[in-house]
Amino acid sequence: MPDPRDIKIRPAEAKDAAAIAKVQVETWQDAYVGILPDRILLEMRAVRSAAQWSNAIAKNQVPGFFQIAEWEGHIVGFCQGGKRRQDIKAAGDEVGEIAEIYVLYVDPSFQGLGVGTAMMGRVVESLAEAGFGALVLTVLSANRSGVAFYDKHGGSADLPVECTVMGAQTEETVYRWPDIRVLLDRLAGAEG
């Protein structure tokens, strides 16, 4: 098992796109079995999504908003955040402008080592430094490990709502942290 101290967290760069795509495909194919149809998971191709990630990295305006985890030269996870998308409504109790974590994926063989917590901590810290006061994100409701992760870090879950992922009907849950500073404290405590 890898030593978590050997895992480096750094901002994503253009050269990382193909490796990010590979982690995304492997993570989806592990986490979403039984949640999304097998045909969707089997049709995922890292080559196709590498171009999408290259574009996402290029559009990323603040390096701290897109972090990767690297172990022995291999990317084993990534996390990206930014301004809240308008399809996630405000709850009304947020402190200031609302940020969103768009994606958080960790290679299945590196889960449980604190990689997700470390990456999310870096992204949330950058969002707070940029003036965001609250945070939201969505997770597929049947993704037990994702739900457990966000529960562990003190997220408040909305009721699940129907959504469509790559043509498949499923449910997602919005998690909220009305005060981003509270989340930062929890993440820092979990890392230490």
NUDOVO-545055 format. One record per atom (N, C-alpha, C): x, y, z; residue in one letter. Coordinates in steps of 0.001 Angstrom, whole numbers, m for minus. Atoms other than C-alpha are relative to their C-alpha. Layout:
<pts>
+---------+---------+---------+------+
:      xx :      yy :      zz : type :
+---------+---------+---------+------+
:       X :       Y :       Z :    a :
...
+---------+---------+---------+------+
</pts>
This chain:
<pts>
+---------+---------+---------+------+
:      xx :      yy :      zz : type :
+---------+---------+---------+------+
:     843 :   m1181 :       0 :    m :
:       0 :       0 :       0 :    m :
:     890 :    1246 :       0 :    m :
:    m808 :   m1226 :      59 :    p :
:    1356 :    3461 :    m882 :    p :
:      m5 :     754 :    1324 :    p :
:    m102 :    m841 :   m1186 :    d :
:    2563 :    5686 :    1921 :    d :
:    m616 :    1360 :    m347 :    d :
:     642 :   m1278 :     298 :    p :
:     255 :    8749 :    1992 :    p :
:     961 :    1185 :       1 :    p :
:    m968 :   m1109 :     m36 :    r :
:    3275 :   10947 :    2784 :    r :
:     736 :     155 :   m1324 :    r :
:    m666 :     m56 :    1301 :    d :
:    4629 :   10131 :    m688 :    d :
:    m895 :     562 :   m1095 :    d :
:     950 :    m527 :     980 :    i :
:    1556 :   11559 :   m2426 :    i :
:      72 :    1521 :      20 :    i :
:    m163 :   m1452 :     144 :    k :
:    2042 :   15107 :   m3718 :    k :
:   m1290 :     588 :    m580 :    k :
:    1163 :    m729 :     511 :    i :
:    m874 :   17519 :   m4241 :    i :
:     524 :    1266 :    m669 :    i :
:    m466 :   m1181 :     737 :    r :
:    m304 :   20200 :   m6891 :    r :
:   m1078 :     445 :    m989 :    r :
:     950 :    m460 :    1010 :    p :
:   m2218 :   22355 :   m9398 :    p :
:     122 :    m811 :   m1292 :    p :
:      22 :     712 :    1280 :    a :
:   m3250 :   20599 :  m12621 :    a :
:     667 :     840 :   m1080 :    a :
:    m652 :    m639 :    1148 :    e :
:   m1277 :   21387 :  m15775 :    e :
:    m516 :    m666 :   m1273 :    e :
:     481 :     520 :    1281 :    a :
:   m2089 :   20872 :  m19462 :    a :
:     502 :   m1413 :    m272 :    a :
:    m589 :    1318 :     257 :    k :
:     231 :   17853 :  m19608 :    k :
:    m695 :   m1123 :     772 :    k :
:     661 :     985 :    m853 :    d :
:   m1978 :   16087 :  m17007 :    d :
:   m1307 :    m530 :    m579 :    d :
:    1351 :     305 :     487 :    a :
:   m5129 :   15827 :  m19162 :    a :
:    m231 :   m1488 :    m254 :    a :
:     202 :    1426 :     311 :    a :
:   m4657 :   12241 :  m20396 :    a :
:     m41 :    m845 :    1267 :    a :
:     m20 :     760 :   m1255 :    a :
:   m3819 :   10936 :  m16916 :    a :
:   m1250 :     281 :     834 :    a :
:    1242 :    m345 :    m697 :    i :
:   m6794 :   12796 :  m15414 :    i :
:   m1151 :    m793 :    m605 :    i :
:    1052 :     757 :     684 :    a :
:   m9049 :   11192 :  m18022 :    a :
:      45 :   m1476 :     380 :    a :
:    m158 :    1411 :    m378 :    k :
:   m7661 :    7751 :  m17163 :    k :
:    m545 :    m240 :    1407 :    k :
:     511 :     128 :   m1372 :    v :
:   m8395 :    8272 :  m13454 :    v :
:   m1523 :     110 :       3 :    v :
:    1454 :    m150 :      50 :    q :
:  m11917 :    9463 :  m14281 :    q :
:    m662 :   m1288 :    m476 :    q :
:     597 :    1220 :     549 :    v :
:  m12692 :    6395 :  m16396 :    v :
:      97 :   m1146 :    1004 :    v :
:    m184 :    1098 :    m956 :    e :
:  m11231 :    3949 :  m13856 :    e :
:    m868 :     181 :    1245 :    e :
:     809 :    m271 :   m1186 :    t :
:  m13043 :    5635 :  m10974 :    t :
:   m1477 :    m240 :    m287 :    t :
:    1401 :     231 :     372 :    w :
:  m16397 :    5661 :  m12767 :    w :
:    m269 :   m1497 :    m132 :    w :
:     217 :    1427 :     226 :    q :
:  m15980 :    2022 :  m13791 :    q :
:      25 :    m787 :    1306 :    q :
:     m10 :     635 :   m1314 :    d :
:  m15352 :    1144 :  m10132 :    d :
:   m1195 :     451 :     845 :    d :
:     991 :    m549 :    m934 :    a :
:  m17758 :    3445 :   m8263 :    a :
:   m1439 :    m122 :    m483 :    a :
:    1369 :     m90 :     507 :    y :
:  m20782 :    3396 :  m10559 :    y :
:    m557 :   m1316 :    m522 :    y :
:     551 :    1310 :     357 :    v :
:  m21222 :    m353 :  m11146 :    v :
:   m1308 :    m183 :     766 :    v :
:    1307 :     161 :    m629 :    g :
:  m24895 :   m1036 :  m10467 :    g :
:    m754 :    1303 :     178 :    g :
:     648 :   m1312 :     m95 :    i :
:  m25631 :    2701 :  m10434 :    i :
:    m328 :     504 :   m1405 :    i :
:     194 :    m346 :    1405 :    l :
:  m25178 :    3452 :  m14144 :    l :
:      26 :   m1287 :    m817 :    l :
:      m1 :    1205 :     834 :    p :
:  m25834 :     940 :  m16946 :    p :
:    1419 :    m403 :    m418 :    p :
:   m1317 :     522 :     381 :    d :
:  m22862 :   m1301 :  m17795 :    d :
:     464 :     547 :   m1341 :    d :
:    m394 :    m466 :    1339 :    r :
:  m22919 :    m142 :  m21440 :    r :
:     654 :    1376 :      64 :    r :
:    m588 :   m1338 :    m145 :    i :
:  m22163 :    3438 :  m20348 :    i :
:    1414 :    m115 :     547 :    i :
:   m1318 :     146 :    m626 :    l :
:  m19267 :    2364 :  m18145 :    l :
:     994 :    m651 :    m952 :    l :
:    m898 :     693 :     930 :    l :
:  m17824 :      41 :  m20791 :    l :
:     371 :     855 :   m1201 :    l :
:    m265 :    m860 :    1160 :    e :
:  m18061 :    2704 :  m23515 :    e :
:     881 :    1199 :     328 :    e :
:    m842 :   m1145 :    m374 :    m :
:  m16089 :    5289 :  m21538 :    m :
:    1407 :    m201 :    m539 :    m :
:   m1345 :      56 :     564 :    r :
:  m12789 :    6074 :  m23196 :    r :
:     812 :    1179 :     507 :    r :
:    m876 :   m1054 :    m517 :    a :
:   m9935 :    8007 :  m21641 :    a :
:     446 :     937 :   m1110 :    a :
:    m465 :    m835 :    1115 :    v :
:   m8839 :    9247 :  m25074 :    v :
:   m1017 :    1096 :    m287 :    v :
:    1045 :    m974 :     286 :    r :
:  m12176 :   10963 :  m25656 :    r :
:     m60 :    1067 :    1093 :    r :
:     133 :    m997 :   m1061 :    s :
:  m12290 :   12618 :  m22245 :    s :
:    1283 :     786 :     246 :    s :
:   m1251 :    m757 :    m157 :    a :
:   m8620 :   13707 :  m22362 :    a :
:    m126 :    1388 :    m628 :    a :
:     188 :   m1302 :     653 :    a :
:   m9582 :   16477 :  m24795 :    a :
:    m882 :     905 :     858 :    a :
:     876 :    m787 :    m871 :    q :
:  m12351 :   17590 :  m22439 :    q :
:     771 :     528 :    1208 :    q :
:    m770 :    m448 :   m1165 :    w :
:   m9950 :   17711 :  m19484 :    w :
:    1056 :    1024 :    m391 :    w :
:    m965 :    m988 :     491 :    s :
:   m7352 :   19580 :  m21541 :    s :
:    m676 :    1369 :     m95 :    s :
:     778 :   m1227 :     112 :    n :
:  m10020 :   22183 :  m22260 :    n :
:    m339 :     564 :    1385 :    n :
:     338 :    m449 :   m1360 :    a :
:  m11080 :   22326 :  m18579 :    a :
:    1211 :     623 :     692 :    a :
:   m1222 :    m545 :    m606 :    i :
:   m7477 :   22893 :  m17469 :    i :
:     318 :    1359 :    m611 :    i :
:    m288 :   m1262 :     685 :    a :
:   m7015 :   25626 :  m20088 :    a :
:    m945 :    1112 :     456 :    a :
:     991 :    m995 :    m417 :    k :
:  m10204 :   27400 :  m18961 :    k :
:      97 :     346 :    1484 :    k :
:    m115 :    m216 :   m1438 :    n :
:   m9328 :   27131 :  m15274 :    n :
:     763 :    1298 :     258 :    n :
:    m594 :   m1321 :    m160 :    q :
:   m8613 :   30702 :  m14192 :    q :
:     898 :     137 :    1222 :    q :
:    m808 :     m64 :   m1217 :    v :
:   m7126 :   30079 :  m10757 :    v :
:     625 :   m1373 :     214 :    v :
:    m637 :    1314 :    m116 :    p :
:   m4528 :   27276 :  m10502 :    p :
:    m435 :    m804 :    1223 :    p :
:     403 :     709 :   m1212 :    g :
:   m5611 :   26418 :   m6957 :    g :
:   m1367 :    m643 :     m80 :    g :
:    1344 :     552 :     136 :    f :
:   m9131 :   25618 :   m8163 :    f :
:       7 :   m1398 :    m616 :    f :
:     m75 :    1321 :     642 :    f :
:   m7924 :   22440 :   m9975 :    f :
:    1284 :    m667 :     478 :    f :
:   m1152 :     673 :    m605 :    q :
:   m5617 :   20135 :   m7992 :    q :
:      43 :   m1469 :    m415 :    q :
:    m168 :    1428 :     258 :    i :
:   m4201 :   16698 :   m8746 :    i :
:     838 :    m605 :    1123 :    i :
:    m833 :     765 :    m935 :    a :
:   m2686 :   14020 :   m6517 :    a :
:     930 :    m857 :    m845 :    a :
:   m1013 :     705 :     792 :    e :
:     536 :   12485 :   m7806 :    e :
:     820 :    m905 :     922 :    e :
:    m810 :     955 :    m747 :    w :
:    2383 :    9393 :   m6574 :    w :
:     971 :    m657 :    m972 :    w :
:   m1063 :     566 :     838 :    e :
:    5697 :    8303 :   m8098 :    e :
:    m200 :     334 :   m1482 :    e :
:     164 :    m476 :    1369 :    g :
:    4973 :   10373 :  m11215 :    g :
:   m1324 :    m346 :    m651 :    g :
:    1301 :     391 :     546 :    h :
:    1457 :    8964 :  m11688 :    h :
:   m1110 :     793 :     682 :    h :
:    1138 :    m715 :    m564 :    i :
:   m1735 :   10956 :  m11226 :    i :
:    m984 :   m1027 :     542 :    i :
:     878 :     963 :    m665 :    v :
:   m3962 :    9138 :   m8739 :    v :
:   m1307 :     642 :     476 :    v :
:    1240 :    m657 :    m366 :    g :
:   m6706 :   11720 :   m8197 :    g :
:     m21 :    1432 :    m482 :    g :
:     127 :   m1409 :     374 :    f :
:   m8058 :   15134 :   m9089 :    f :
:   m1270 :     579 :     595 :    f :
:    1122 :    m731 :    m583 :    c :
:  m10413 :   17753 :   m7710 :    c :
:     m40 :    1384 :    m639 :    c :
:     160 :   m1319 :     607 :    q :
:  m11803 :   20867 :   m9392 :    q :
:   m1211 :     699 :     600 :    q :
:    1095 :    m812 :    m506 :    g :
:  m13952 :   23662 :   m8015 :    g :
:     m29 :    1346 :    m687 :    g :
:     142 :   m1335 :     565 :    g :
:  m15081 :   27152 :   m8892 :    g :
:   m1317 :     609 :     450 :    g :
:    1259 :    m670 :    m320 :    k :
:  m18112 :   29410 :   m8872 :    k :
:   m1165 :    m972 :    m194 :    k :
:    1179 :     876 :      61 :    r :
:  m21426 :   27647 :   m8241 :    r :
:    m723 :     155 :   m1328 :    r :
:     826 :      m3 :    1201 :    r :
:  m23323 :   26654 :  m11354 :    r :
:   m1426 :     357 :     405 :    r :
:    1331 :    m507 :    m348 :    q :
:  m26787 :   28154 :  m11484 :    q :
:   m1054 :   m1089 :     167 :    q :
:    1005 :    1051 :    m160 :    d :
:  m28569 :   24782 :  m11605 :    d :
:     m68 :    m521 :    1435 :    d :
:      76 :     326 :   m1431 :    i :
:  m27787 :   24333 :   m7889 :    i :
:    m467 :    1263 :     718 :    i :
:     593 :   m1171 :    m647 :    k :
:  m30042 :   26706 :   m5995 :    k :
:     609 :     246 :    1379 :    k :
:    m465 :    m370 :   m1342 :    a :
:  m28938 :   28578 :   m2892 :    a :
:   m1056 :    m404 :    1025 :    a :
:     924 :     374 :   m1079 :    a :
:  m30472 :   27430 :     400 :    a :
:    m433 :    1215 :     805 :    a :
:     352 :   m1225 :    m706 :    g :
:  m30459 :   30932 :    1878 :    g :
:     787 :     245 :    1271 :    g :
:    m755 :    m189 :   m1242 :    d :
:  m28191 :   30350 :    4881 :    d :
:    1506 :      96 :    m244 :    d :
:   m1422 :     m46 :     338 :    e :
:  m24875 :   30653 :    3051 :    e :
:     643 :    1311 :     433 :    e :
:    m801 :   m1165 :    m356 :    v :
:  m22133 :   33036 :    4153 :    v :
:     698 :     467 :   m1276 :    v :
:    m658 :    m536 :    1188 :    g :
:  m21286 :   35081 :    1041 :    g :
:    m258 :    m798 :   m1268 :    g :
:     146 :     643 :    1306 :    e :
:  m20835 :   33885 :   m2530 :    e :
:     267 :   m1504 :     103 :    e :
:     m56 :    1461 :     m91 :    i :
:  m21240 :   30151 :   m3142 :    i :
:     933 :    m580 :   m1054 :    i :
:    m892 :     753 :     885 :    a :
:  m18502 :   27963 :   m4625 :    a :
:    m557 :   m1409 :    m159 :    a :
:     415 :    1384 :     240 :    e :
:  m18899 :   24443 :   m5974 :    e :
:    1221 :    m872 :    m263 :    e :
:    m964 :    1018 :     417 :    i :
:  m16728 :   21350 :   m6122 :    i :
:    m659 :    m706 :   m1174 :    i :
:     566 :     605 :    1206 :    y :
:  m17334 :   20136 :   m9676 :    y :
:     302 :   m1494 :     m69 :    y :
:    m415 :    1408 :      69 :    v :
:  m15403 :   16858 :   m9486 :    v :
:    1009 :    m293 :    1101 :    v :
:    m997 :     518 :    m944 :    l :
:  m13454 :   14819 :   m6951 :    l :
:      78 :   m1503 :    m235 :    l :
:    m184 :    1420 :     297 :    y :
:  m12091 :   11452 :   m8082 :    y :
:    1368 :    m445 :     483 :    y :
:   m1246 :     603 :    m468 :    v :
:   m9451 :    9223 :   m6525 :    v :
:      62 :   m1421 :    m542 :    v :
:    m232 :    1360 :     484 :    d :
:   m8013 :    6089 :   m8138 :    d :
:    m439 :    m981 :    1089 :    d :
:     507 :     928 :   m1019 :    p :
:   m9733 :    3150 :   m6380 :    p :
:    1079 :    m594 :     909 :    p :
:   m1052 :     593 :    m835 :    s :
:   m6415 :    1721 :   m5151 :    s :
:     637 :    1010 :     960 :    s :
:    m532 :   m1036 :    m890 :    f :
:   m5618 :    5044 :   m3397 :    f :
:   m1083 :     582 :     911 :    f :
:    1075 :    m490 :    m855 :    q :
:   m8983 :    5583 :   m1706 :    q :
:     229 :    m450 :    1437 :    q :
:    m160 :     309 :   m1414 :    g :
:   m9002 :    5663 :    2075 :    g :
:    1340 :     418 :     582 :    g :
:   m1325 :    m434 :    m459 :    l :
:   m5505 :    7177 :    2302 :    l :
:      58 :    1498 :     308 :    l :
:      17 :   m1438 :    m248 :    g :
:   m6589 :   10805 :    2734 :    g :
:     262 :     845 :   m1236 :    g :
:    m283 :    m727 :    1245 :    v :
:   m5959 :   11738 :    m915 :    v :
:   m1140 :     955 :    m337 :    v :
:    1149 :    m850 :     295 :    g :
:   m9494 :   13064 :   m1487 :    g :
:    m101 :    1169 :     964 :    g :
:      45 :   m1054 :   m1016 :    t :
:   m9408 :   15019 :    1765 :    t :
:    1067 :    1054 :    m270 :    t :
:   m1097 :    m947 :     257 :    a :
:   m6036 :   16583 :     898 :    a :
:    m284 :     864 :   m1226 :    a :
:     296 :    m778 :    1208 :    m :
:   m7087 :   17599 :   m2628 :    m :
:   m1148 :     965 :     239 :    m :
:    1145 :    m863 :    m274 :    m :
:  m10451 :   18928 :   m1499 :    m :
:     416 :    1149 :     913 :    m :
:    m491 :   m1052 :    m885 :    g :
:   m8688 :   20848 :    1278 :    g :
:     720 :    1101 :    m754 :    g :
:    m729 :   m1008 :     791 :    r :
:   m6387 :   22580 :   m1216 :    r :
:    m953 :     832 :    m852 :    r :
:     945 :    m727 :     848 :    v :
:   m9246 :   23470 :   m3566 :    v :
:    m869 :     923 :     853 :    v :
:     854 :    m815 :    m874 :    v :
:  m11489 :   24703 :    m734 :    v :
:     782 :    1188 :     561 :    v :
:    m839 :   m1101 :    m482 :    e :
:   m8615 :   26777 :     670 :    e :
:     143 :    1078 :   m1079 :    e :
:    m113 :    m963 :    1105 :    s :
:   m8132 :   28418 :   m2755 :    s :
:   m1316 :     733 :    m229 :    s :
:    1311 :    m636 :     167 :    l :
:  m11866 :   29064 :   m3048 :    l :
:    m247 :    1027 :    1103 :    l :
:     165 :    m938 :   m1120 :    a :
:  m11927 :   30681 :     411 :    a :
:     879 :    1231 :    m196 :    a :
:    m908 :   m1127 :     249 :    e :
:   m8897 :   32829 :    m478 :    e :
:    m523 :     907 :   m1108 :    e :
:     572 :    m786 :    1095 :    a :
:  m10767 :   33952 :   m3613 :    a :
:   m1278 :     725 :     422 :    a :
:    1141 :    m738 :    m516 :    g :
:  m13605 :   35230 :   m1423 :    g :
:   m1304 :    m771 :      97 :    g :
:    1226 :     786 :    m132 :    f :
:  m16144 :   32405 :   m1539 :    f :
:    m253 :    m300 :    1474 :    f :
:     332 :     202 :   m1400 :    g :
:  m17998 :   31950 :    1735 :    g :
:    m747 :   m1281 :     301 :    g :
:     774 :    1229 :    m179 :    a :
:  m20024 :   28760 :    1178 :    a :
:     357 :    m957 :   m1130 :    a :
:    m352 :    1018 :     995 :    l :
:  m19694 :   25514 :    m781 :    l :
:   m1153 :    m974 :    m187 :    l :
:     949 :    1060 :     336 :    v :
:  m21983 :   23050 :   m2559 :    v :
:     676 :    m986 :    m938 :    v :
:    m424 :     988 :     993 :    l :
:  m21462 :   19891 :   m4594 :    l :
:   m1121 :   m1005 :    m160 :    l :
:     968 :    1073 :     195 :    t :
:  m23495 :   17030 :   m6024 :    t :
:     729 :   m1332 :     m39 :    t :
:    m527 :    1359 :      31 :    v :
:  m22941 :   13296 :   m5649 :    v :
:   m1164 :    m911 :    m387 :    v :
:    1053 :     962 :     295 :    l :
:  m24875 :   10395 :   m7124 :    l :
:    m425 :    m642 :    1318 :    l :
:     522 :     435 :   m1301 :    s :
:  m27104 :    9322 :   m4248 :    s :
:     357 :   m1442 :     336 :    s :
:    m334 :    1409 :    m230 :    a :
:  m26280 :    5618 :   m4683 :    a :
:    1503 :    m240 :     144 :    a :
:   m1457 :     118 :    m152 :    n :
:  m22518 :    6302 :   m4532 :    n :
:     314 :      22 :    1499 :    n :
:    m128 :      94 :   m1465 :    r :
:  m22118 :    5064 :    m961 :    r :
:    1307 :     577 :     528 :    r :
:   m1280 :    m518 :    m506 :    s :
:  m18432 :    5890 :    m624 :    s :
:      51 :    1521 :    m109 :    s :
:      46 :   m1453 :     139 :    g :
:  m18976 :    9426 :   m1954 :    g :
:    m872 :     643 :    1064 :    g :
:     915 :    m510 :   m1025 :    v :
:  m21939 :   10004 :     349 :    v :
:     659 :     m67 :    1380 :    v :
:    m669 :     149 :   m1301 :    a :
:  m19966 :    8664 :    3341 :    a :
:    1120 :    1031 :     167 :    a :
:   m1089 :    m976 :     m39 :    f :
:  m17006 :   10933 :    2464 :    f :
:    m538 :    1391 :     355 :    f :
:     532 :   m1343 :    m236 :    y :
:  m19140 :   14103 :    2380 :    y :
:    m713 :      91 :    1348 :    y :
:     578 :      25 :   m1351 :    d :
:  m21064 :   13074 :    5509 :    d :
:    1102 :     168 :    1045 :    d :
:   m1132 :     m50 :    m941 :    k :
:  m17729 :   12561 :    7300 :    k :
:     547 :    1419 :     147 :    k :
:    m537 :   m1360 :     m20 :    h :
:  m16710 :   16101 :    6386 :    h :
:   m1065 :    1056 :     311 :    h :
:     982 :    m930 :    m545 :    g :
:  m19902 :   17636 :    7779 :    g :
:    m942 :     644 :    m982 :    g :
:     932 :    m563 :     967 :    g :
:  m21891 :   18295 :    4619 :    g :
:   m1438 :    m246 :     408 :    g :
:    1434 :     131 :    m246 :    s :
:  m25616 :   18865 :    4971 :    s :
:    m650 :    m425 :   m1312 :    s :
:     556 :     565 :    1231 :    a :
:  m27488 :   16709 :    2430 :    a :
:   m1437 :     448 :    m231 :    a :
:    1374 :    m247 :     422 :    d :
:  m30581 :   17846 :     540 :    d :
:    m651 :   m1352 :    m298 :    d :
:     673 :    1217 :     440 :    l :
:  m33202 :   15289 :    m436 :    l :
:     461 :    m341 :   m1416 :    l :
:    m419 :     383 :    1355 :    p :
:  m32191 :   13278 :   m3536 :    p :
:   m1000 :     494 :   m1052 :    p :
:     830 :    m410 :    1133 :    v :
:  m33494 :   14540 :   m6886 :    v :
:     408 :    m809 :   m1226 :    v :
:    m291 :     738 :    1223 :    e :
:  m33750 :   12791 :  m10239 :    e :
:     942 :     802 :    m880 :    e :
:    m909 :    m638 :     944 :    c :
:  m31027 :   13516 :  m12764 :    c :
:     313 :    m992 :   m1120 :    c :
:    m405 :     835 :    1124 :    t :
:  m29715 :   12187 :  m16064 :    t :
:    1507 :      92 :    m143 :    t :
:   m1448 :      74 :     169 :    v :
:  m26100 :   11048 :  m16397 :    v :
:     280 :    m838 :   m1234 :    v :
:    m332 :     678 :    1255 :    m :
:  m24961 :   10165 :  m19909 :    m :
:   m1189 :    m813 :    m523 :    m :
:    1211 :     630 :     503 :    g :
:  m28559 :    9297 :  m20831 :    g :
:    m690 :    m940 :     970 :    g :
:     580 :     920 :    m983 :    a :
:  m29241 :    7193 :  m17720 :    a :
:    m675 :     784 :    1126 :    a :
:     712 :    m620 :   m1116 :    q :
:  m31818 :    8158 :  m15081 :    q :
:     550 :    m529 :    1317 :    q :
:    m465 :     365 :   m1335 :    t :
:  m30531 :    8165 :  m11505 :    t :
:    m382 :    1135 :     944 :    t :
:     253 :   m1086 :    m948 :    e :
:  m30625 :   10401 :   m8426 :    e :
:    1316 :     578 :     485 :    e :
:   m1162 :    m653 :    m591 :    e :
:  m28173 :   12933 :   m7052 :    e :
:    m435 :     753 :    1243 :    e :
:     229 :    m734 :   m1240 :    t :
:  m27869 :   14645 :   m3708 :    t :
:     934 :    1202 :      22 :    t :
:    m817 :   m1200 :    m179 :    v :
:  m26662 :   18201 :   m3157 :    v :
:     475 :      22 :    1448 :    v :
:    m586 :    m202 :   m1331 :    y :
:  m24304 :   18604 :    m201 :    y :
:     363 :    1468 :     138 :    y :
:    m227 :   m1422 :    m248 :    r :
:  m23916 :   22030 :    1395 :    r :
:     852 :     219 :    1248 :    r :
:    m741 :    m526 :   m1150 :    w :
:  m21477 :   23775 :    3693 :    w :
:    m265 :    1504 :     m18 :    w :
:     364 :   m1419 :      39 :    p :
:  m23045 :   27206 :    4462 :    p :
:    1157 :     936 :     341 :    p :
:   m1168 :    m803 :    m371 :    d :
:  m19750 :   28461 :    5960 :    d :
:    1251 :    m787 :    m382 :    d :
:   m1162 :     718 :     535 :    i :
:  m16650 :   27413 :    4017 :    i :
:    1118 :    m128 :    1038 :    i :
:   m1046 :      58 :   m1034 :    r :
:  m14430 :   28151 :    7046 :    r :
:    m171 :   m1224 :     899 :    r :
:     272 :    1193 :    m811 :    v :
:  m16119 :   25358 :    9018 :    v :
:     517 :   m1241 :    m728 :    v :
:    m508 :    1127 :     794 :    l :
:  m15341 :   22922 :    6191 :    l :
:    1522 :     m15 :     m10 :    l :
:   m1472 :     m66 :     m13 :    l :
:  m11726 :   24128 :    6036 :    l :
:     561 :    m555 :    1302 :    l :
:    m451 :     513 :   m1300 :    d :
:  m11326 :   23417 :    9753 :    d :
:    m144 :   m1521 :      73 :    d :
:     220 :    1457 :     m18 :    r :
:  m12797 :   19919 :    9341 :    r :
:    1029 :    m711 :    m871 :    r :
:    m963 :     622 :     914 :    l :
:  m10562 :   19124 :    6364 :    l :
:    1404 :      39 :     584 :    l :
:   m1334 :    m114 :    m609 :    a :
:   m7456 :   20408 :    8165 :    a :
:     143 :    m987 :    1153 :    a :
:     m27 :     948 :   m1105 :    g :
:   m8331 :   18306 :   11212 :    g :
:     105 :   m1437 :    m474 :    g :
:     m36 :    1360 :     546 :    a :
:   m8819 :   15204 :    9054 :    a :
:    1370 :    m337 :    m564 :    a :
:   m1338 :     229 :     566 :    e :
:   m5409 :   15653 :    7391 :    e :
:    1040 :    m200 :    1085 :    e :
:   m1006 :      m7 :   m1050 :    g :
:   m3525 :   16192 :   10636 :    g :
:       3 :   m1253 :     769 :    g :
+---------+---------+---------+------+
</pts>
